[in-house]
Amino acid sequence: MTLFHFGNCVALAYVPYFLTYKFSGLSEYGAFWKCVQAGMMYLLTQLCKMLVLATFFPTSDISGVGNIDVIGAPIRLDMEFMKSTVDLADLLGLHFVMTKIAGKGETKFLVAGLGWATAELAVTRFLPLWVGARGIEFDWKYLQMSFDSNISLVHHIATATLVWLWTRHDLRKTHLPVVTLLLALSCYRPLIVELFVHTFGVGSWIILLIKASGAVAMGLIALHIYLSLAQSLNSY
């Protein structure tokens, strides 16, 4: 039973990544090594972020001025906001992947997003699934972890698309504020979710639903802007 549960969790977490690579056309272009390089860039970016956080935002007492108490949970908004600002490095890392690694073509954001999400999956979820999902007792949190990995896949590909759109000189001026806003929301998504959880006290499944709704909405908007840009290019 435990082996079956582990297999289900692993399949649910990893198979969508393989299907995305297989049916998005990346396999036809031989982009596997580029995805690996994008994943290595993810690791380097996370290392730089950890160094910045450890240097400028050391662990401190959160009972001082600037804290708010939401449902009994003190949150220092200024500190958490500054920590979330460090996630801007992810946008720079994705931009570097698309300009220096992914090569030419409009599939570069797929390479960057898929490689980035796969590296995050391997680093943050492989060990918990391997250790926890093979345990004696069944636990829903590992299925939730697998679902969350699929949400992260959509989120990272959408974010990479938005970064690619933001760097385009032919992007419509009416679309630029929307792209900028979505990129900002992408960086501060963990803080927004945390505030929402502490304010309303929702459960883990509701959190997944909120994350999925946000990722799908951002992906659909990015897709709409991308298609409008592609149509304008084809019209010339």
Summary of the structure (lengths in Angstrom):
residues: 236
radius of gyration: 19.1
end to end distance: 59.3
largest distance: 62.1
contacts: 735
relative contact order: 0.13
helix: 75%
strand: 3%
